[in-house]
């Protein structure tokens, strides 16, 4: 039997995390709704499908806009978190709240090409449980953004973190994958590393990155560095191994310094009284110790957060909709 024919028409939720997207939402909402209707009319998904906006504690008019979308459109849902919890937690809230057969996550700025969704659904019909949206190029990014992104993926690879190159959070996941994702209880979330660990058949779809519709990027350098740190410390013990091996290098250097000191004092007898070498050695060893303590402290801090197992998010509100059955989709 053809694999495509064996899969029934799926219910799709397009999950859109939002943080202060007042300037972007009106345009992106129109484009997403048009794409959803197009997919319904072409019988790729059922009419129970929806766009789910997750407000990550925005301080502008993002939530009132989402509420208005829900009142006006039966295909729109809205979730408001109790406070800002970060992009990864907001995305997770939307994914775990969904009861659909499929979810596609996409950022509100729509730099990810919505037309690539057709190819994602085609890959799903061919048997893929996860479909990663991969950027064909980064020509729309600034030179610094391209450089930092390249450095990010190379660093992840160097530290042994499994990651899809040039993939952010634009992906399709089946219900089977979502059930697997729900079993992960990490507090320090790095979904780009967690999802490849789930396994199952996967595929990639390339697309051209579009310019941001409006507003500014919500991922400045500070957040990019924090995300990289989450990825490394959540999925790799390489930094701890580096400290272990580096300690041997330091030990051999110190032993060499001891041999040199004895040579100068008892054989060459050319020792010059002074404190420079002593101070340099102390500063060097002090710096190494602080570095090692910093790496260990970072891991201990994350273990501390994981052991407490605090909730990753709280849902404050679900936007009312003119369909009385909508709230059932958010029981969790």
C-alpha positions, 0 to 999 in steps of 0.5 A, spaced: 500 500 500 502 507 498 504 510 504 501 516 502 494 513 502 495 509 508 495 516 512 488 519 514 487 527 513 491 530 519 488 535 524 494 541 524 496 546 529 500 551 527 504 554 533 506 561 534 510 563 540 509 571 540 513 576 545 512 583 544 509 582 536 504 588 536 508 591 530 508 584 526 502 580 528 497 583 524 501 582 517 503 575 519 496 573 522 493 574 515 499 570 511 498 564 516 490 564 516 491 565 508 496 559 508 491 555 513 485 556 508 489 554 502 491 547 506 484 546 508 481 547 501 487 543 497 484 537 502 491 537 505 489 538 512 482 537 516 477 543 518 479 542 525 486 545 524 488 552 527 493 557 528 495 557 536 498 563 538 502 563 545 503 570 548 510 569 552 508 575 557 508 581 552 508 588 555 505 591 549 498 590 545 500 582 543 495 579 547 489 584 545 491 582 538 490 575 539 484 575 543 481 579 537 483 574 532 480 569 536 473 573 536 473 574 529 476 567 526 474 560 528 481 557 526 485 561 531 486 559 538 490 563 543 494 562 550 497 567 554 502 565 559 502 568 566 509 571 565 515 571 560 518 564 560 522 565 554 521 563 547 523 555 548 518 555 554 513 559 550 513 554 544 513 548 549 507 550 552 503 551 545 506 544 543 504 540 549 497 544 549 495 541 542 491 535 541 492 535 533 495 530 529 500 534 527 504 541 529 508 546 525 512 551 529 514 557 526 516 564 529 511 570 529 516 574 524 515 569 518 522 569 516 521 562 515 517 561 509 510 559 510 510 556 503 515 550 505 509 548 509 506 544 503 513 540 502 513 539 510 506 535 509 508 532 503 514 529 507 509 527 512 505 523 508 511 519 505 512 517 512 516 522 516 514 523 523 519 530 524 520 535 518 526 540 519 525 546 516 532 548 514 535 555 511 538 554 504 542 560 505 542 566 510 543 572 505 537 576 508 541 576 515 547 581 516 554 579 516 555 579 523 548 574 524 551 569 518 558 569 522 555 568 529 550 563 526 556 559 523 560 559 529 554 557 533 553 551 529 560 549 529 561 550 537 555 545 538 558 540 533 565 541 537 562 539 543 558 533 541 551 536 541 547 533 535 544 539 531 541 540 525 545 545 521 541 551 519 535 549 523 532 553 528 525 552 530 521 551 524 519 544 524 513 539 523 512 534 528 507 528 529 503 526 535 507 520 536 513 525 536 509 530 541 508 524 546 515 523 546 517 530 547 512 530 553 516 525 557 522 530 557 522 533 564 528 538 563 527 545 566 533 548 562 530 547 555 534 546 548 528 544 544 533 543 538 537 538 541 532 534 545 527 533 538 533 529 534 534 525 541 526 522 540 528 519 533 523 516 528 523 517 521 525 525 519 526 529 513 528 536 511 525 541 507 530 547 505 527 554 504 529 561 503 529 565 509 525 572 508 526 579 511 523 580 518 516 583 516 516 588 522 519 590 528 526 587 531 529 581 532 527 577 539 534 574 539 540 579 540 547 576 541 545 576 549 540 571 548 544 567 542 549 566 547 545 564 553 541 559 548 548 556 546 550 555 553 543 551 554 545 547 548 552 545 551 551 544 558 544 540 557 547 535 552 555 535 553 560 534 558 565 536 553 567 542 558 568 537 564 573 533 560 576 539 557 578 541 565 580 534 566 585 534 561 587 541 561 589 539 569 594 534 566 597 539 562 598 544 567 601 539 572 606 537 567 608 545 566 608 546 573 613 540 573 617 543 568 618 549 572 620 545 578 626 542 574 628 549 571 628 552 578 632 546 581 637 547 574 638 554 575 639 554 583 643 548 584 647 547 577 647 553 573 647 557 579 644 563 575 638 565 579 636 572 579 633 574 586 626 577 584 618 575 585 616 576 577 616 568 576 613 567 583 607 572 581 606 570 574 605 562 576 600 564 582 596 568 577 596 563 572 594 558 577 589 562 580 586 564 573 586 556 571 582 555 578 577 560 577 576 558 570 575 551 572 570 553 578 566 557 573 565 551 568 563 547 574 559 552 577 555 552 571 553 545 571 552 545 578 547 551 577 543 547 572 543 541 576 540 545 582 535 547 577 533 540 574 533 537 581 528 543 584 523 541 578 519 547 578 514 548 573 516 550 566 510 555 565 503 557 567 497 558 562 494 564 565 488 565 559 486 561 553 483 566 548 475 565 548 473 563 541 466 563 538 466 555 537 464 552 544 468 546 543 475 550 543 477 550 550 477 542 550 484 543 546 487 546 551 486 541 557 493 539 559 
